[in-house]
Amino acid sequence: MRLSNEAFLAQVGAESQTADDFGRRHLPLQFSGRLDQAVAELVAYAERGGAARRFAIGNMLWAMAPDASLGLHRSADALQPEQPEILFELALHYTRKDDCAAALPLWARLRAGPVGIPATATYVAAYCHLARGDLRGAVAIVRDSDVDSHHVGAEKMSYEVFGGPSELSLFDRDYRQAAGGDRVALERLLARSFDWHGDWWNAAPQASAQDAAIALARTQWGPQQRERQQWDCLWPKLRDSAQAFGYDDLERCRVIVGGHPPSAHSYPASSALGRVALGRAVARAVQPPDFAALLARHGDTLRERARSEAGDLEALRVLAYLQQSAGDAAGLAESDELGWKRYRDERFARSRIQHAGPAAGATPDPAYRAMLAQAARDFPHSPLYPMLAAADRAGGGDPSAADLARILQAETRTLDLSVRSGGLRSHSQLKALYRLLDTALEKEGARPGG
């Protein structure tokens, strides 16, 4: 029976509370390498109910199990067609999958309906118009929206749709691999537990992940292994972020700093511990350390780990940090190249491009342009490279509408330009780009043949 929207939402409210209670009982599975089991049990529970339960559980699984979430939302739509909330979730799913051919009809139905496109989804809905070449349609959605009053939600929506695999699903993958003896996965697991992203801007330790990661690590290391001893020495203060933590703690545990003789053993055996401990100490220090001395002391160890056959991204991140902080431009360029070309980590490509850029007012040389083109191919969802290329093509004038559309698509997916431009709201950046796009379309439409 087709329910009114009010009746459907009432059922969803009741099912959501029950679903939350059911989900909480599965938390132990989520941090023990058994996320698939938790998802399977949640899906089975959803399928024993009607559209409202499937919708509620589908929402719960949105980040941790996208395919299962989509399946439940599809089945909810089959049972209760034309419910705006279900159509909205399906539009988000297809946009996330870059299936804009499927998403656009849903966005159009929502826009024409009594509820309309939620203001928080303005940029996500406009993205699909850009992707399908309907630039004026994208501008119209932004222009007609009340997104100015809902800009925080709109910024968060970008992460929810385009943020990629959830931290929980990545943690689960690394946990299972680490439990099977994968040392690199164990390092990723420990590092992630201290650097858990909730959106584009905020990352913080995740207590359940930390406890699960260290418990697993202790089963992989013997009591006499340096990894185990060093983590155990620093763990109480690292785990409790309210406790003071400084260089004296590093010296007490005989890692990174101190008067003990410099040797390979003075850098933690676990590179994840090195990055976490050094980062915490520097962040809380009144005075920065002597970065040049740290680089001289640990650079060879970090370089050897980063270039090893197994690889060590955590070591490379610390090496690049020390090189940048110590002013070692040549060393940083080498590390950026390694991080970009071997590890395929966009952070290193961005650093390489920014440090290799021409002086203000200078014309980019062919080598820099080739580097920019390669970065754009390797990281197609980053807005920096199409923006720099567009500025070069514009030669001091305004970018073309096509260039602005490419920049806007990438910025909607990452909010990268504003996230890295301290103090500039992502919403302000997007609105400014859409104003430029609107102007460019007007100019190009006014030209002969436009």
Stockholm file with secondary structure:
# STOCKHOLM 1.0

chainA/1-450         MRLSNEAFLAQVGAESQTADDFGRRHLPLQFSGRLDQAVAELVAYAERGGAARRFAIGNMLWAMAPDASLGLHRSADALQPEQPEILFELALHYTRKDDCAAALPLWARLRAGPVGIPATATYVAAYCHLARGDLRGAVAIVRDSDVDSHHVGAEKMSYEVFGGPSELSLFDRDYRQAAGGDRVALERLLARSFDWHGDWWNAAPQASAQDAAIALARTQWGPQQRERQQWDCLWPKLRDSAQAFGYDDLERCRVIVGGHPPSAHSYPASSALGRVALGRAVARAVQPPDFAALLARHGDTLRERARSEAGDLEALRVLAYLQQSAGDAAGLAESDELGWKRYRDERFARSRIQHAGPAAGATPDPAYRAMLAQAARDFPHSPLYPMLAAADRAGGGDPSAADLARILQAETRTLDLSVRSGGLRSHSQLKALYRLLDTALEKEGARPGG
#=GR chainA/1-450 SS CCCCHHHHHHHHHHHHHHHHHHHHTTHHHHTTTCHHHHHHHHHHHHHTSCHHHHHHHHHHTTTTCHHHHHHHHHHHHHHSTTCHHHHHHHHHHHHHTTCHHHHHHHHHHHHHSSSCSCGGGHHHHHHHHHHTTCHHHHHHHHHHSCGGGGHHHHHHHHHHHHSCSCHHHHHHHHHHHHHTTCHHHHHHHHHHHTSEESSSSCEECCHHHHHHHHHHHHHHSCTTSHHHHHHHHHHHHHHCTTSCCCHHHHHHTTCSSSSSCCCGGGSCSSHHHHHHHHHHHHHHCSSCCCHHHHHHHHHHHHHHHHHSSSCCHHHHHHHHHHHHHHTCHHHHHHHHHHHHHTTCCHHHHHHHHHHHCCCTTCCCCHHHHHHHHHHHHHCTTCSHHHHHHHHHHHTTSCCCHHHHHHHHHHHHHHCHHHHTSTTCCHHHHHHHHHHHHHHHHHHHHHSTTC
#=GC SS_cons         CCCCHHHHHHHHHHHHHHHHHHHHTTHHHHTTTCHHHHHHHHHHHHHTSCHHHHHHHHHHTTTTCHHHHHHHHHHHHHHSTTCHHHHHHHHHHHHHTTCHHHHHHHHHHHHHSSSCSCGGGHHHHHHHHHHTTCHHHHHHHHHHSCGGGGHHHHHHHHHHHHSCSCHHHHHHHHHHHHHTTCHHHHHHHHHHHTSEESSSSCEECCHHHHHHHHHHHHHHSCTTSHHHHHHHHHHHHHHCTTSCCCHHHHHHTTCSSSSSCCCGGGSCSSHHHHHHHHHHHHHHCSSCCCHHHHHHHHHHHHHHHHHSSSCCHHHHHHHHHHHHHHTCHHHHHHHHHHHHHTTCCHHHHHHHHHHHCCCTTCCCCHHHHHHHHHHHHHCTTCSHHHHHHHHHHHTTSCCCHHHHHHHHHHHHHHCHHHHTSTTCCHHHHHHHHHHHHHHHHHHHHHSTTC
//
